[in-house]
């Protein structure tokens, strides 16, 4: 069995693959202050309750954008599991050319998403990840990672509005009843929701114009389901795109 661990700024998604099948998955909070022992208890408890023995884990791969947590999880894997973990970075064989000016700057999360989307949906592609940040990545018709866009995520925007104003409340991120709202809470929700719809569709259309292509548009990430219902450009939603990308990359390196 393959243990895949996707470390984001807000959440860690953990999965268990049996060959090509994702059999279990869990989502926990990312916490830089947790020790090796704490993460060990948590992860081994999840495996235990799923009926998975530690000795049955034959491979481990980690994709992370939080270096402090990466170090903790690597040490955990080295002390609690038999196989050493494969950590995705710019030196990892992915089967995908990266055309970024400095490939070391590309987050592992963006690469694993791109690899999975190319493998599952063909090219050209735009992959949108609605995480702590909202990222857009373009893969051309040759299957090359060309680069993309990084924007503040919906949660960051909502939090900044609450923290930087004296009277505006913290609100739930959801679709309000109307664009022209009649109370403060709905007004903020309208700005967040419809503002981000405009951002998403506007950026995707500019990518299409700049690249003179008609890419498939795939969304992933925790807030993707909220946006896909009314987006004019998003065609597909794939909840476990990152986990699938890690599985593919692990096979490239074995």
C-alpha positions as CSV (number, residue, x, y, z in Angstrom):
1,X,0.0,0.0,0.0
2,X,1.1,3.6,-0.8
3,X,0.7,6.3,1.8
4,X,0.3,9.8,0.2
5,X,0.5,13.0,2.3
6,X,-0.4,16.3,0.8
7,X,0.6,19.2,3.2
8,X,-1.2,22.5,2.5
9,X,-1.1,25.7,4.5
10,X,-4.5,25.0,6.1
11,X,-5.0,21.3,5.8
12,X,-3.1,18.0,5.4
13,X,-4.8,15.4,3.2
14,X,-3.7,11.8,3.7
15,X,-4.6,8.9,1.4
16,X,-4.0,5.2,1.1
17,X,-3.6,3.7,-2.4
18,X,-3.9,0.0,-3.1
19,X,-2.3,-0.2,-6.5
20,X,-4.3,2.5,-8.5
21,X,-7.3,2.7,-6.2
22,X,-7.6,5.3,-3.5
23,X,-9.1,3.3,-0.7
24,X,-9.0,5.7,2.3
25,X,-8.5,9.4,2.7
26,X,-8.5,11.8,5.7
27,X,-8.2,15.6,6.2
28,X,-6.6,17.1,9.3
29,X,-5.5,20.6,10.2
30,X,-2.0,21.7,9.4
31,X,-0.3,22.6,12.7
32,X,3.4,23.7,12.6
33,X,3.6,23.3,16.4
34,X,2.8,19.5,16.4
35,X,5.7,17.3,17.3
36,X,6.8,14.1,15.6
37,X,5.1,12.1,18.4
38,X,1.8,14.0,18.0
39,X,1.7,13.5,14.2
40,X,2.7,9.9,14.7
41,X,-0.1,9.2,17.1
42,X,-2.6,11.0,14.8
43,X,-1.6,9.2,11.6
44,X,-1.2,5.8,13.1
45,X,-4.6,6.1,14.8
46,X,-6.2,6.9,11.4
47,X,-4.5,3.8,9.9
48,X,-5.5,1.6,12.8
49,X,-9.2,2.6,12.6
50,X,-9.1,1.8,8.9
51,X,-7.7,-1.6,9.6
52,X,-4.3,-0.8,8.0
53,X,-1.2,-2.2,9.6
54,X,1.9,0.0,9.5
55,X,4.0,-2.9,8.1
56,X,1.7,-3.0,5.1
57,X,2.8,0.4,4.0
58,X,5.2,-0.3,1.2
59,X,5.8,3.3,0.0
60,X,5.3,6.9,1.1
61,X,5.3,10.1,-0.8
62,X,4.9,13.7,0.6
63,X,4.0,16.9,-1.2
64,X,4.3,19.9,1.0
65,X,4.3,23.7,0.9
66,X,5.0,24.0,4.7
67,X,8.8,23.3,5.2
68,X,8.5,23.0,9.0
69,X,5.8,20.3,8.7
70,X,7.8,18.6,6.0
71,X,10.7,18.0,8.3
72,X,8.5,16.7,11.0
73,X,6.7,14.2,8.7
74,X,9.9,13.0,7.1
75,X,11.3,12.3,10.6
76,X,8.1,10.5,11.5
77,X,8.2,8.3,8.4
78,X,11.8,7.5,8.9
79,X,11.2,6.4,12.5
80,X,7.8,4.8,12.3
81,X,7.6,3.2,8.8
82,X,10.0,0.9,6.9
83,X,10.2,2.8,3.6
84,X,11.9,6.2,3.4
85,X,9.5,8.9,2.1
86,X,9.8,10.4,-1.3
87,X,9.4,14.2,-1.0
88,X,8.3,16.0,-4.1
89,X,10.6,18.8,-5.1
90,X,12.2,20.3,-8.3
91,X,14.6,17.3,-8.5
92,X,11.9,14.7,-8.5
93,X,11.2,12.9,-11.7
94,X,7.6,13.8,-12.7
95,X,7.6,13.1,-16.4
96,X,6.5,16.8,-17.0
97,X,8.8,19.5,-18.3
98,X,8.6,22.7,-16.2
99,X,9.1,25.9,-18.2
100,X,9.2,28.2,-15.2
101,X,12.2,30.6,-15.2
102,X,13.3,29.0,-12.0
103,X,11.7,25.5,-11.5
104,X,12.7,25.6,-7.8
105,X,10.1,28.3,-7.3
106,X,7.1,26.1,-8.3
107,X,5.3,24.7,-5.4
108,X,5.0,20.9,-5.1
109,X,1.2,21.2,-4.8
110,X,1.0,22.9,-8.3
111,X,3.2,20.2,-9.9
112,X,1.3,17.2,-8.5
113,X,-2.0,18.8,-9.6
114,X,-0.7,19.4,-13.1
115,X,0.7,15.8,-13.4
116,X,-2.6,14.3,-12.4
117,X,-4.7,16.5,-14.6
118,X,-2.6,15.9,-17.6
119,X,-2.7,12.1,-17.0
120,X,-6.5,12.1,-16.5
121,X,-7.9,14.7,-18.8
122,X,-5.4,15.4,-21.6
123,X,-4.0,18.7,-22.8
124,X,-4.1,21.7,-23.0
125,X,-5.3,22.4,-19.4
126,X,-5.9,25.0,-16.8
127,X,-5.9,23.7,-13.2
128,X,-7.4,25.9,-10.6
129,X,-6.7,25.0,-6.9
130,X,-9.0,26.8,-4.4
131,X,-6.8,26.5,-1.3
132,X,-5.4,29.0,1.1
133,X,-4.2,30.7,-2.1
134,X,-6.0,30.3,-5.4
135,X,-3.6,29.1,-8.0
136,X,-4.1,28.8,-11.8
137,X,-1.7,26.6,-13.8
138,X,-1.5,26.2,-17.5
139,X,-0.3,23.0,-19.2
140,X,0.1,23.3,-23.0
141,X,-0.8,20.9,-25.7
142,X,2.7,19.2,-25.4
143,X,2.1,18.4,-21.8
144,X,4.5,21.0,-20.5
145,X,4.0,23.0,-17.4
146,X,4.1,26.6,-18.5
147,X,3.4,28.6,-15.4
148,X,0.4,30.3,-13.9
149,X,-1.1,32.8,-11.5
150,X,-1.3,33.0,-7.7
151,X,-4.1,35.0,-6.1
152,X,-5.2,35.4,-2.4
153,X,-7.7,32.7,-1.5
154,X,-11.3,33.3,-0.5
155,X,-10.5,32.7,3.1
156,X,-7.6,35.1,3.2
157,X,-9.8,37.8,1.5
158,X,-12.6,37.3,4.1
159,X,-10.2,37.3,7.0
160,X,-8.4,40.4,5.8
161,X,-11.7,42.3,5.4
162,X,-12.6,41.3,9.0
163,X,-9.2,42.2,10.5
164,X,-8.6,45.5,8.7
165,X,-12.0,47.1,9.2
166,X,-13.6,48.2,12.5
167,X,-17.2,47.4,11.9
168,X,-17.4,44.7,9.4
169,X,-18.2,41.2,10.8
170,X,-16.6,37.8,10.0
171,X,-19.0,36.0,7.6
172,X,-19.5,32.5,6.3
173,X,-18.2,32.1,2.7
174,X,-21.2,31.2,0.7
175,X,-23.4,32.3,-2.2
176,X,-25.7,35.2,-1.0
177,X,-29.3,35.5,-2.2
178,X,-28.5,38.3,-4.7
179,X,-25.7,40.4,-6.1
180,X,-27.2,43.6,-4.8
181,X,-27.5,42.7,-1.1
182,X,-29.7,44.4,1.5
183,X,-27.6,43.8,4.6
184,X,-24.0,43.9,5.6
185,X,-23.4,40.1,5.9
186,X,-24.9,39.5,2.4
187,X,-23.0,42.5,1.0
188,X,-19.7,41.0,2.1
189,X,-20.7,37.5,0.9
190,X,-21.6,39.1,-2.5
191,X,-18.3,40.8,-2.8
192,X,-16.4,37.6,-2.0
193,X,-18.5,35.1,-4.0
194,X,-19.3,37.1,-7.1
195,X,-15.9,38.9,-7.0
196,X,-14.1,35.6,-7.1
197,X,-16.3,34.2,-9.8
198,X,-15.3,37.2,-11.9
199,X,-11.6,36.7,-11.0
200,X,-11.7,33.0,-11.9
201,X,-13.5,33.4,-15.2
202,X,-11.6,36.6,-16.1
203,X,-8.2,35.0,-15.6
204,X,-9.2,31.8,-17.4
205,X,-10.4,33.8,-20.4
206,X,-7.2,35.8,-20.5
207,X,-5.1,32.6,-20.4
208,X,-7.1,31.3,-23.4
209,X,-6.5,34.6,-25.3
210,X,-2.8,34.7,-24.5
211,X,-2.1,31.1,-25.4
212,X,-4.6,31.0,-28.3
213,X,-5.9,27.7,-27.0
214,X,-9.1,26.1,-25.7
215,X,-7.9,24.2,-22.6
216,X,-10.1,22.1,-20.4
217,X,-10.5,23.7,-17.0
218,X,-10.2,21.5,-13.9
219,X,-10.9,22.7,-10.4
220,X,-9.7,21.2,-7.1
221,X,-9.4,22.3,-3.5
222,X,-11.7,22.8,-0.5
223,X,-13.6,25.8,-1.9
224,X,-13.9,24.5,-5.5
225,X,-17.5,23.1,-5.0
226,X,-18.7,26.5,-4.0
227,X,-17.4,28.1,-7.2
228,X,-18.1,25.5,-9.9
229,X,-21.9,25.8,-9.9
230,X,-21.9,29.3,-11.5
231,X,-18.5,29.6,-13.1
232,X,-18.6,30.1,-16.9
233,X,-15.3,28.4,-17.5
234,X,-14.7,25.5,-15.0
235,X,-15.7,22.2,-16.6
236,X,-14.5,19.6,-14.1
237,X,-14.1,19.1,-10.4
238,X,-11.6,16.6,-9.0
239,X,-11.4,16.5,-5.2
240,X,-8.4,14.2,-5.0
241,X,-6.3,15.6,-7.9
242,X,-3.2,16.1,-5.7
243,X,-3.3,12.6,-4.2
244,X,-3.5,11.1,-7.7
245,X,-0.6,13.2,-8.9
246,X,1.5,11.9,-6.1
247,X,0.6,8.3,-6.9
248,X,1.7,8.9,-10.5
249,X,4.9,10.6,-9.5
250,X,5.8,7.9,-7.0
251,X,5.5,5.3,-9.9
252,X,7.8,7.5,-12.0
253,X,10.5,7.2,-9.3
254,X,10.3,3.5,-8.6
